[in-house]
Amino acid sequence: MNITIVYSQTETNKKEKFSAGQWQIGLKDGIGNGNELSRFVNSQEAYRHNILQTQAGCFIVNRLLVGIGFTWSREWSVRRPEQESFTDFMKGPLLRYQFTQTSVSPFLEVSYQFGKRSTGARSVLDYVGSSVRSTLLSGGVNVSLTPHLRLEASYGIQFKTFIDQSIMHHYPQLGVNYAFGGK
């Protein structure tokens, strides 16, 4: 009598990327041309605008993250950064959608943030402490380096409202994300 035993092993501990219950923290930075200071100082100088974003959130369903974002942004004169500059700090809710659960995954992200202008120089000093609102929209792709660590490249657009000014910034961004937890 011959008895054949078939043994099958499946990997049950493998976690899908961007799965429900997984947490993610991230940091990204972008730089582009500034256009806010020229409105206040009536100058034709060159300005730069830097935006640094941190974020944390949880995937509430596969591929959809809900969280909070924090933004530090600074604009300065290329020729006289110590004389013409400002810095804004903002925070607010964040939504991020990953289109796939693969190692290379495109995404869209939107965040509505509010905060204050915290520092300034020259003619923008009068506006320190004024409220700032911002809607940030970015799209890009992230690439898994390890099961938990991902690099991302994206392009961001920021629609900012400050006093009676509506301003749009756009910039390329590079970032890193770390994922943990999950089912």
N, C-alpha and C positions, 0 to 999 in steps of 0.2 A: 504494500500500500504506500503510495507516494502522497505526501502532504506538502503543498506549496504554500508558503507564507509570504504574503506581499506586504512590504513595509513602506509606508509613504510618510515623508516628513515635510511639513510645510512650515514656513517661517511666520509665526504668529506675532512676534514682537516687533516686526518691522513697522515703523511709523511712516505714514504718508506725509509728504511735505504739505504745509499750509492746511493741516487738518483741524477740525473742530476741537476746541480745548487747548490748543497749542498757543503759547505766548511768544511774543516777538518784541525785542527792543532794537532800536536802530539809530544811526547817526548818518547824516549826509550833509554835504557842503556844496555850494555853488557860487559862482561869481559872474557878474555881467556888468554892462554899462549902467551907470547911475543916471537917474533923470529927475530926482526930487530936489536936490540942492539947487540946481540951475533955476528952478521956479522961485526959490526964495531969495537968491542972491543976484538974479538977473545976470548970469555969467555964461560965457560960451566955453568955459573950461571943460576939460575932460573929468568925468567923475566915475567912480567904480562903486558897485553895490555888491556886498557879500551877504549871503544868507546861509546860516547854519541851523539845521533842524535836528532835534532829537524826538523820538517817539517811542511809545510803548502801547501794546494792545494785545488782545486775545482774538483768535479766530473763533467767532461764534458759530459758524457753520464752515464747512470746507471752503477754503479760498477767500472768505470774507472776514477781514479784520476790523474790529471796532476798538478805538483807543483814544489816546490823548497825544497831542503834538505840542512841542515847545519850539519857538523860533527866536533866534537872535539875529538881527540884521543890522548892517552898518553901511552907510554911504559916506564917501569922502572925496575930497578934491585930490587929484593926482599930484598937482603941484604944491598944494598947501594943506596936507591932511590934518595938521595940528590946528589950523585956523577954520577950516570948513568941513564939518563932519557931524553926524548924528548916529545914535544907536537906538533901536527899538527892541523891546522884549514883548513877546506875545505867547499866548497859549490857547488851546481850544480842542474841540472834538475832531476826530480823524476817522475816515473810512478808507479802506484799502482793499482792492479786489485783485487777486491773482488769477489770471486766465487759465493756468494749467497747474498741475501738481508735479511737474517735471523738474529736472535739475536746472534747466534754463526756462524761466517763466516770465512772461510779460505781465505788467501790472498797471493799474490806474489808481491814483490816490487823490483824495480831496480832503481839505481841512478848513474849517472856519475858525479864525483866531482873533483875539482881542487883547489889547495891552496898552502900554504907555511908552512914549518917547522918553528915554531916560537921560540921555546926554545930548549935548549939542554944542556948536561953536558958532561964533559970529552972529549973523542975523537969525539963525534958527534957535538961538538960546531962548527966545521968547516963547517957544513952543514946547520946552521941556515940561513933562508931566501931562501933556495933552494926550487924549485917547487916540488909539490907532486900531483899525479893524482891517482884517485881511482874509481873503479867500485864496487858498493855495491849491493849485491843480498840477499834478505831475503824472507823467507816464514814462515807463521805461521797462527795463528787463533786469532780473537778478539771476545770478549764477551761483549754484551751490559749490562751495569749496570743500566742506565737510557736511555731515548730516545736520549740523547745527549752525554753521557759519556760511553767510552768503554775501557776495559783493553785488552792488547794483550800480547801474548807470541810468540816468533819467534826464528828462528835460522838464523844467518847472516854469510855471507862469504864476505870478502873484498879482492879484488885484487888491490894491491897498487904498483905504480911505483914511485921510488924515486932514483934520479940520474941514475945509471945504474942497479939498483936492482929491481927485480920483487918479490913481497912478497905477501903471502896469509895469512890472518887471518881468523879464524872462531870462533864463540862465540854464546852462548844463549843470548837472549835479553828479557827484560820485558819492557812494555810501557803502555802509556795511551793516548787516543785520545779524542778530543772534536769536535763534529760536530754541525754546525749551518747553518742557512739560508736554501735556497732551495725553490722549487716551492710549 
